Structures are given as structure tokens and as C-alpha cells.
Amino acid sequence: MATNVIQLDLCGLEPPEPMERVLDALSRLQAGDAIRMLIDREPRPLFRILEQNGFEYTVTPREDYLFDILIRHFS
């Protein structure tokens, strides 16, 4: 279980603000921490960044057409 979870509601924000906010949050993560973000579109460019930098993530599409994304930092 994550010791600290940063909550980000990025719905309705115009690019690049959602990406800027999540990258800022990623820079503050410590080992064992997580980010839970809610967004109204699937952020595919973010997934590549996460994979290239060793973050794990899960994407849960919701019935209201939003995406609930949990990003974890283990190292």
C-alpha cells in the first residue's frame, strides 16, 4: 500500500496542463508513493513516459467515460 497518495483531478483541463501537472507530481514521488489521477481522455503519451522511467500504472475506464489511473513508484 502506498504511504502517500497524490490525488489529481485533471478533467476539463486543456493540454498541456494535465501533462504538466502529472509530471510535476511525478517529480515529487518518493519510493512507495502513488498518484491517483482522474482524467477525461486516455493520456497515451504519458504511458510512454511512465514506462521509460520505471513507473507502474493501472488504467481503469469508468462508466462515466473518465479514466482512473493509479501510478506507483517503487524504486
N, C-alpha and C positions, 0 to 999 in steps of 0.2 A: 504494500500500500504506500502511496506517495506521502511524504511528510508535509509537503506544501503543494497546493494545487492553485495555480493561477487561472482565474475564470475570465474568459474573453467573449463578449457578445459582439460579433462583427457584422451582424445582419444590417443591411441597408447602407453600408459604407461603400463609397466608390473606390475602385482601385486607384492608386496603390495602397491606400490606407490600411486595409485588412492585412496585407503582407507586411507592411512596416510595423504594425502593432504586434504581430505574432513573432517577427524576427527580434524585436526589442525584448519581448517576453522570453524568447529562447536564450538570449544573451544573459539573462538573469537566473536561469535554471541552475540548480545545484544537483548533484547526484541524488537520485531518489525522488526528485520533484517531478511535477507534471503540469501540463497546460490542458485545460478543457476549453475548447472553443466551439462556439455556435456560429454558423455561417450559412448564408443563403445560396451559395454555389460551391461546387466541389473545387477546392484550390489545388489543382493538379501541379502547377509549378512549385508549390510548397512541398508536395510529396517528394519531388526530386531532391530538393534542398535537404529535407529531413533524412532521406536515405543516404545521401552523400556525406552527411555529418554524423551518422551513427545513432540517430534518434529512432525510437519505435513509435508507431502510431496505429490507432484503430479508427475507422470511419464508420459511423452508424447513421445511415439515412433515416430520417424521421418521416412520419406520415404527413406532417405539415410542410414537406419539401425542404426542410432545413437539414443541415449536416452537423452532427455532433461528433467532434474529433478530439480524441484523447492522445496527447503527445507525451511520451515518457523519456526521461534522461537517466541512464544507468551508470555512465562512466564517471 
